[in-house]
């Protein structure tokens, strides 16, 4: 492996270093690292490791993107609107420019929205903060998050904005494994945020799950409508109010007649 660069940048804006040399798996006893520099460099530490990555199954999502330049804040903002709500865990940014670059980037998603007199106001939560660099593949990984709208904010500082090429938005393929012990009609319910987390025995014996499983075909989806109509208060019922008033009038009339009868006897 030759022509590999190590970089370190430390200033008032950032503290970044790229000193990991990646190469295909090899089987040697000794390794030599040669750095052609004019000034002596102090070696603080070095480590050698073998990293094995088992890549999970992923799916690429379709989306519509909008690119804007904020000259006042010196940023490039890329808005990604997915065609449907999806669990996103990785975004790969391709830069068409052939120059060397190093830019801070922040990925956020819309977690909530409020409608005001001036329109919709969106609340963003940060998914990822890091860098776009010509030294790396710019695949930005983060915790899987279910969302539909994502914003990428690239800090340009005093540099010319980068030319953004292809964007890949991906997420892990999710599967549901269940064990049925008796023949019956089963229902898969979802959408209740306040429901309790279920607890099944199969969760503690994942290593015993067969690799070949029978696939189930889902039936027609039925939307369960929740009756959110507030029940009318007791005193809002006019018949009930008229009944109460009639009883009160009868009681008052009975007491009035009794008092008049007592006064006549005196």
NORSULHU-V240994 format. One line per field, one symbol per residue. ss: DSSP state (~ for helix, > for strand, _ for the rest). phi: phi as a letter, one per 30 degrees, with the letter a starting at -180 (. if undefined). burial: 1 if it has 16 or more other ideal C-beta (glycine too) atoms within 10 Angstrom, else 0. A space follows every 10 residues. Layout:
ss=???
phi=???
burial=???
//
This chain:
ss=______>>>> ____>>>>__ __________ __________ __________ _______>>> __>>>>>>>> ____>>>>>> >>>>>>>>>> >>>>>_____ _>>>>>>>>> >>>>>>__>> >>>>>>>>>> >>>_____>> >>>>>>>>>> >>>>>_____ ___>>>>>>> >>________ __________ __________ ~~~~_~~~__ __________ __________ ___~~~_~~~ ~~~~~~~~~~ ~~~~~~~~~~ ~~~~~_
phi=.bhcccbbbb adcabbbbbc ccaddbbbdb bbcccdbdcd cdcdabbbbc ccccdddbbc cdaccbcbcc ddchbccccc cddadbdcba bccccddcdd babdbbcbbd cabbdcdcjd ccccbdcaba bcbddbdhcc cadebdabbb bcccdchccd edcdcdcccb addcbbcbcc cbdaccbcca jcdcddddbb dddcbddcdd dcbddccddd dcdcdcdcdd dddddddddd dddddddddd dddddddddd dddddd
burial=0000000000 0000000000 0000000000 0000000000 0000000000 0000000000 1010000000 0000110111 0100010111 1010100000 1111111111 0000000000 0001001100 1111000101 0100101111 1111110000 1101000011 1000000000 0000000000 0000000000 0000000000 0000000000 0000000000 0000000000 0000000000 0000000000 000000
//
